[in-house]
Amino acid sequence: IKFKGNSKQFLFICYLILALCLIFGGYLMEFSWIYFLFLIIPIFHLFVYQIKFFESENPEICLKLFKSNNIFGLIILINILIGKII
């Protein structure tokens, strides 16, 4: 697969692999069904927010989306805690 000139396709594949790892990891760690339900939020953040608004030629947008990864990490942390506690 060649990604030259098609950054969104590369991001989509990377985010898809991440989503599958989160699902598989939650299964292996025997998280509750609530973990899998709340995975909708970070997956939505990746695929709808980050990929939709990504423009590789616009550094301001790239920085804004890069900084939103802090929020993404917080969402994942909360999701893991909820999945393990409940």
LUMVOFI-464449 format. One record per atom (N, C-alpha, C): residue in one letter; atom name; x, y, z. Coordinates in pm, 1 decimal, padded with zeros to 6 digits. Layout:
<atoms>
@resn a; name CA; east X; north Y; up Z
...
</atoms>
This chain:
<atoms>
@resn i; name N; east 00085.6; north -00117.5; up 00000.0
@resn i; name CA; east 00000.0; north 00000.0; up 00000.0
@resn i; name C; east 00089.6; north 00123.1; up 00000.0
@resn k; name N; east 00060.4; north 00215.6; up -00088.3
@resn k; name CA; east 00136.7; north 00340.2; up -00093.8
@resn k; name C; east 00052.1; north 00452.9; up -00036.4
@resn f; name N; east 00112.5; north 00527.0; up 00055.3
@resn f; name CA; east 00040.2; north 00634.5; up 00122.9
@resn f; name C; east 00085.4; north 00772.6; up 00079.4
@resn k; name N; east 00178.6; north 00781.3; up -00012.1
@resn k; name CA; east 00229.9; north 00911.3; up -00052.9
@resn k; name C; east 00116.1; north 00996.9; up -00107.5
@resn g; name N; east 00095.3; north 01110.5; up -00043.0
@resn g; name CA; east -00009.9; north 01201.4; up -00085.7
@resn g; name C; east -00147.0; north 01167.1; up -00030.9
@resn n; name N; east -00156.3; north 01062.1; up 00049.7
@resn n; name CA; east -00285.8; north 01024.3; up 00105.4
@resn n; name C; east -00270.9; north 00997.5; up 00255.4
@resn s; name N; east -00251.6; north 01104.9; up 00329.9
@resn s; name CA; east -00229.3; north 01094.7; up 00473.9
@resn s; name C; east -00351.0; north 01042.3; up 00548.3
@resn k; name N; east -00469.3; north 01078.7; up 00502.1
@resn k; name CA; east -00590.7; north 01034.6; up 00571.8
@resn k; name C; east -00606.0; north 00882.7; up 00565.6
@resn q; name N; east -00566.5; north 00821.9; up 00455.3
@resn q; name CA; east -00573.5; north 00676.6; up 00444.6
@resn q; name C; east -00476.8; north 00612.1; up 00543.8
@resn f; name N; east -00357.4; north 00667.5; up 00556.8
@resn f; name CA; east -00260.1; north 00617.1; up 00652.8
@resn f; name C; east -00313.5; north 00628.8; up 00795.4
@resn l; name N; east -00368.4; north 00745.8; up 00829.7
@resn l; name CA; east -00426.0; north 00765.8; up 00962.8
@resn l; name C; east -00540.4; north 00668.5; up 00988.3
@resn f; name N; east -00624.5; north 00648.0; up 00888.6
@resn f; name CA; east -00737.3; north 00557.0; up 00904.0
@resn f; name C; east -00688.6; north 00416.3; up 00938.6
@resn i; name N; east -00587.1; north 00368.2; up 00869.8
@resn i; name CA; east -00535.5; north 00233.2; up 00895.3
@resn i; name C; east -00471.3; north 00225.9; up 01033.8
@resn c; name N; east -00394.2; north 00327.5; up 01070.9
@resn c; name CA; east -00333.1; north 00329.6; up 01203.9
@resn c; name C; east -00439.3; north 00332.7; up 01314.2
@resn y; name N; east -00540.4; north 00414.9; up 01297.3
@resn y; name CA; east -00646.9; north 00423.9; up 01397.2
@resn y; name C; east -00729.0; north 00295.2; up 01402.0
@resn l; name N; east -00746.4; north 00230.7; up 01289.1
@resn l; name CA; east -00817.8; north 00103.5; up 01286.5
@resn l; name C; east -00740.8; north -00002.4; up 01364.9
@resn i; name N; east -00610.1; north -00006.4; up 01347.7
@resn i; name CA; east -00527.2; north -00100.4; up 01423.3
@resn i; name C; east -00534.9; north -00069.9; up 01573.1
@resn l; name N; east -00530.0; north 00057.5; up 01608.7
@resn l; name CA; east -00542.3; north 00096.6; up 01749.2
@resn l; name C; east -00677.3; north 00054.4; up 01806.4
@resn a; name N; east -00784.6; north 00077.5; up 01732.7
@resn a; name CA; east -00918.6; north 00040.2; up 01780.3
@resn a; name C; east -00927.7; north -00110.8; up 01801.2
@resn l; name N; east -00874.1; north -00187.8; up 01708.1
@resn l; name CA; east -00875.8; north -00333.4; up 01722.6
@resn l; name C; east -00792.6; north -00377.8; up 01842.4
@resn c; name N; east -00680.7; north -00311.3; up 01867.7
@resn c; name CA; east -00598.4; north -00343.3; up 01984.9
@resn c; name C; east -00672.7; north -00311.0; up 02114.9
@resn l; name N; east -00744.6; north -00200.4; up 02118.1
@resn l; name CA; east -00822.9; north -00165.8; up 02237.0
@resn l; name C; east -00933.1; north -00267.9; up 02262.0
@resn i; name N; east -00997.2; north -00312.2; up 02157.1
@resn i; name CA; east -01102.8; north -00413.2; up 02170.8
@resn i; name C; east -01043.4; north -00545.9; up 02216.9
@resn f; name N; east -00937.0; north -00589.9; up 02151.1
@resn f; name CA; east -00874.2; north -00717.1; up 02185.7
@resn f; name C; east -00813.9; north -00713.1; up 02325.6
@resn g; name N; east -00751.3; north -00601.8; up 02361.7
@resn g; name CA; east -00695.2; north -00586.8; up 02496.0
@resn g; name C; east -00802.5; north -00590.6; up 02602.9
@resn g; name N; east -00914.7; north -00524.7; up 02576.7
@resn g; name CA; east -01026.1; north -00529.1; up 02671.1
@resn g; name C; east -01082.0; north -00668.7; up 02686.8
@resn y; name N; east -01083.9; north -00743.3; up 02578.4
@resn y; name CA; east -01130.7; north -00882.7; up 02584.3
@resn y; name C; east -01034.4; north -00967.9; up 02666.3
@resn l; name N; east -00904.1; north -00953.3; up 02641.7
@resn l; name CA; east -00804.1; north -01032.4; up 02714.1
@resn l; name C; east -00802.2; north -00999.2; up 02863.8
@resn m; name N; east -00827.5; north -00872.5; up 02896.3
@resn m; name CA; east -00827.0; north -00831.9; up 03037.2
@resn m; name C; east -00963.4; north -00852.3; up 03103.6
@resn e; name N; east -01056.8; north -00906.7; up 03028.4
@resn e; name CA; east -01191.1; north -00939.9; up 03078.6
@resn e; name C; east -01262.5; north -00818.8; up 03136.6
@resn f; name N; east -01255.8; north -00707.7; up 03063.3
@resn f; name CA; east -01328.9; north -00588.7; up 03105.5
@resn f; name C; east -01478.7; north -00612.2; up 03091.1
@resn s; name N; east -01555.1; north -00533.0; up 03164.3
@resn s; name CA; east -01701.2; north -00545.0; up 03157.5
@resn s; name C; east -01751.8; north -00492.1; up 03023.4
@resn w; name N; east -01876.1; north -00521.0; up 02995.3
@resn w; name CA; east -01936.9; north -00478.9; up 02869.0
@resn w; name C; east -01942.7; north -00327.0; up 02857.8
@resn i; name N; east -01938.6; north -00259.1; up 02971.3
@resn i; name CA; east -01943.8; north -00113.2; up 02970.0
@resn i; name C; east -01819.3; north -00056.0; up 02902.7
@resn y; name N; east -01704.4; north -00119.8; up 02921.2
@resn y; name CA; east -01580.7; north -00077.0; up 02854.3
@resn y; name C; east -01601.0; north -00074.6; up 02703.6
@resn f; name N; east -01658.8; north -00182.1; up 02651.9
@resn f; name CA; east -01677.9; north -00191.9; up 02507.4
@resn f; name C; east -01782.6; north -00092.2; up 02458.1
@resn l; name N; east -01881.6; north -00067.4; up 02538.7
@resn l; name CA; east -01982.5; north 00032.0; up 02502.9
@resn l; name C; east -01920.4; north 00172.0; up 02496.7
@resn f; name N; east -01838.9; north 00205.2; up 02597.5
@resn f; name CA; east -01777.0; north 00338.0; up 02602.0
@resn f; name C; east -01660.8; north 00352.9; up 02504.7
@resn l; name N; east -01616.7; north 00246.0; up 02441.2
@resn l; name CA; east -01513.7; north 00257.4; up 02337.6
@resn l; name C; east -01564.6; north 00335.0; up 02216.9
@resn i; name N; east -01694.6; north 00350.1; up 02208.9
@resn i; name CA; east -01752.8; north 00428.9; up 02100.4
@resn i; name C; east -01699.3; north 00572.6; up 02104.7
@resn i; name N; east -01679.8; north 00626.2; up 02224.2
@resn i; name CA; east -01636.6; north 00765.0; up 02238.7
@resn i; name C; east -01495.4; north 00787.8; up 02181.9
@resn p; name N; east -01393.7; north 00710.9; up 02224.9
@resn p; name CA; east -01261.3; north 00735.5; up 02166.4
@resn p; name C; east -01252.9; north 00700.0; up 02017.7
@resn i; name N; east -01324.9; north 00597.9; up 01976.7
@resn i; name CA; east -01324.2; north 00562.3; up 01834.6
@resn i; name C; east -01389.3; north 00672.9; up 01752.4
@resn f; name N; east -01495.3; north 00731.1; up 01804.1
@resn f; name CA; east -01559.5; north 00845.2; up 01739.3
@resn f; name C; east -01461.2; north 00962.0; up 01730.4
@resn h; name N; east -01387.9; north 00986.4; up 01839.6
@resn h; name CA; east -01290.0; north 01095.7; up 01841.5
@resn h; name C; east -01184.9; north 01076.4; up 01731.8
@resn l; name N; east -01136.4; north 00955.3; up 01717.1
@resn l; name CA; east -01033.1; north 00929.0; up 01617.2
@resn l; name C; east -01085.6; north 00940.5; up 01474.8
@resn f; name N; east -01191.1; north 00866.9; up 01446.3
@resn f; name CA; east -01235.0; north 00854.6; up 01307.9
@resn f; name C; east -01315.6; north 00974.2; up 01259.9
@resn v; name N; east -01397.2; north 01029.9; up 01344.8
@resn v; name CA; east -01483.0; north 01140.3; up 01299.7
@resn v; name C; east -01413.9; north 01274.4; up 01319.4
@resn y; name N; east -01360.7; north 01297.2; up 01438.3
@resn y; name CA; east -01302.4; north 01429.4; up 01465.3
@resn y; name C; east -01165.3; north 01443.6; up 01399.3
@resn q; name N; east -01072.4; north 01353.5; up 01429.0
@resn q; name CA; east -00935.7; north 01373.5; up 01381.8
@resn q; name C; east -00920.7; north 01353.5; up 01231.0
@resn i; name N; east -00976.6; north 01248.6; up 01178.0
@resn i; name CA; east -00959.1; north 01224.7; up 01034.3
@resn i; name C; east -01039.6; north 01324.6; up 00951.9
@resn k; name N; east -01158.6; north 01357.2; up 00996.9
@resn k; name CA; east -01242.7; north 01448.6; up 00919.8
@resn k; name C; east -01179.7; north 01587.1; up 00906.7
@resn f; name N; east -01121.1; north 01637.3; up 01014.9
@resn f; name CA; east -01068.7; north 01773.5; up 01014.1
@resn f; name C; east -00919.8; north 01781.8; up 00979.5
@resn f; name N; east -00855.7; north 01668.8; up 00955.6
@resn f; name CA; east -00712.3; north 01667.3; up 00926.6
@resn f; name C; east -00682.8; north 01729.7; up 00790.2
@resn e; name N; east -00589.0; north 01822.8; up 00791.3
@resn e; name CA; east -00538.1; north 01883.9; up 00668.5
@resn e; name C; east -00386.8; north 01891.2; up 00682.6
@resn s; name N; east -00314.5; north 01809.0; up 00608.0
@resn s; name CA; east -00169.5; north 01802.1; up 00624.6
@resn s; name C; east -00098.9; north 01931.8; up 00584.9
@resn e; name N; east -00162.2; north 02014.6; up 00504.9
@resn e; name CA; east -00100.5; north 02140.0; up 00461.3
@resn e; name C; east -00123.9; north 02255.6; up 00558.4
@resn n; name N; east -00206.8; north 02234.2; up 00659.3
@resn n; name CA; east -00240.6; north 02340.8; up 00753.1
@resn n; name C; east -00179.3; north 02308.9; up 00890.3
@resn p; name N; east -00067.8; north 02373.1; up 00925.7
@resn p; name CA; east -00000.2; north 02339.8; up 01051.4
@resn p; name C; east -00081.8; north 02372.3; up 01176.8
@resn e; name N; east -00167.4; north 02473.5; up 01171.1
@resn e; name CA; east -00248.9; north 02507.4; up 01287.6
@resn e; name C; east -00348.0; north 02396.1; up 01319.2
@resn i; name N; east -00410.1; north 02343.2; up 01216.3
@resn i; name CA; east -00505.8; north 02234.1; up 01236.2
@resn i; name C; east -00433.2; north 02108.6; up 01282.6
@resn c; name N; east -00317.0; north 02081.1; up 01224.3
@resn c; name CA; east -00238.6; north 01964.7; up 01266.3
@resn c; name C; east -00202.5; north 01973.8; up 01414.0
@resn l; name N; east -00160.4; north 02091.5; up 01459.3
@resn l; name CA; east -00126.0; north 02110.6; up 01599.4
@resn l; name C; east -00247.9; north 02093.6; up 01688.9
@resn k; name N; east -00359.7; north 02149.0; up 01647.4
@resn k; name CA; east -00482.8; north 02136.7; up 01725.8
@resn k; name C; east -00523.2; north 01989.7; up 01739.0
@resn l; name N; east -00515.6; north 01915.4; up 01630.2
@resn l; name CA; east -00552.0; north 01773.5; up 01635.8
@resn l; name C; east -00450.4; north 01693.8; up 01716.5
@resn f; name N; east -00322.4; north 01729.1; up 01705.6
@resn f; name CA; east -00219.8; north 01661.9; up 01784.4
@resn f; name C; east -00243.4; north 01684.1; up 01933.5
@resn k; name N; east -00278.4; north 01806.1; up 01970.4
@resn k; name CA; east -00305.6; north 01836.4; up 02111.0
@resn k; name C; east -00430.9; north 01765.5; up 02160.8
@resn s; name N; east -00523.0; north 01734.5; up 02070.8
@resn s; name CA; east -00644.5; north 01664.2; up 02113.2
@resn s; name C; east -00614.3; north 01520.0; up 02153.9
@resn n; name N; east -00492.5; north 01472.1; up 02125.5
@resn n; name CA; east -00454.7; north 01338.3; up 02170.3
@resn n; name C; east -00445.6; north 01330.6; up 02322.3
@resn n; name N; east -00423.7; north 01444.8; up 02389.8
@resn n; name CA; east -00428.6; north 01445.7; up 02536.3
@resn n; name C; east -00568.4; north 01409.0; up 02584.1
@resn i; name N; east -00668.9; north 01464.9; up 02521.9
@resn i; name CA; east -00807.1; north 01432.8; up 02556.1
@resn i; name C; east -00835.7; north 01287.0; up 02525.0
@resn f; name N; east -00785.7; north 01240.7; up 02412.2
@resn f; name CA; east -00803.6; north 01101.0; up 02373.7
@resn f; name C; east -00744.1; north 01008.5; up 02480.8
@resn g; name N; east -00624.5; north 01038.8; up 02527.4
@resn g; name CA; east -00561.0; north 00957.4; up 02632.2
@resn g; name C; east -00641.7; north 00957.4; up 02760.8
@resn l; name N; east -00696.4; north 01072.6; up 02796.7
@resn l; name CA; east -00780.1; north 01080.8; up 02916.7
@resn l; name C; east -00906.3; north 00996.1; up 02899.9
@resn i; name N; east -00966.1; north 01001.0; up 02782.9
@resn i; name CA; east -01085.6; north 00920.8; up 02756.0
@resn i; name C; east -01052.9; north 00771.9; up 02769.1
@resn i; name N; east -00938.8; north 00729.6; up 02715.6
@resn i; name CA; east -00898.6; north 00589.1; up 02725.2
@resn i; name C; east -00874.1; north 00550.8; up 02870.6
@resn l; name N; east -00804.9; north 00635.6; up 02946.7
@resn l; name CA; east -00779.3; north 00608.2; up 03087.7
@resn l; name C; east -00909.2; north 00590.9; up 03165.1
@resn i; name N; east -01000.7; north 00681.9; up 03147.7
@resn i; name CA; east -01129.8; north 00673.6; up 03217.4
@resn i; name C; east -01204.0; north 00547.6; up 03174.4
@resn n; name N; east -01197.8; north 00517.0; up 03046.6
@resn n; name CA; east -01265.1; north 00398.2; up 02995.6
@resn n; name C; east -01206.4; north 00270.7; up 03057.3
@resn i; name N; east -01075.1; north 00264.4; up 03070.5
@resn i; name CA; east -01010.3; north 00147.5; up 03131.9
@resn i; name C; east -01050.0; north 00136.0; up 03279.4
@resn l; name N; east -01050.0; north 00247.9; up 03349.3
@resn l; name CA; east -01091.1; north 00244.7; up 03490.3
@resn l; name C; east -01234.5; north 00198.7; up 03505.9
@resn i; name N; east -01321.6; north 00250.6; up 03422.9
@resn i; name CA; east -01462.6; north 00210.0; up 03429.0
@resn i; name C; east -01476.0; north 00060.9; up 03395.4
@resn g; name N; east -01404.4; north 00016.4; up 03294.1
@resn g; name CA; east -01412.1; north -00123.8; up 03254.5
@resn g; name C; east -01361.8; north -00219.6; up 03359.5
@resn k; name N; east -01264.9; north -00176.2; up 03438.4
@resn k; name CA; east -01209.5; north -00264.2; up 03540.2
@resn k; name C; east -01286.9; north -00257.8; up 03669.9
@resn i; name N; east -01337.9; north -00140.5; up 03704.6
@resn i; name CA; east -01407.9; north -00124.7; up 03832.3
@resn i; name C; east -01547.8; north -00183.5; up 03827.0
@resn i; name N; east -01617.7; north -00158.2; up 03718.6
@resn i; name CA; east -01757.7; north -00202.3; up 03710.1
@resn i; name C; east -01764.8; north -00342.9; up 03659.3
</atoms>
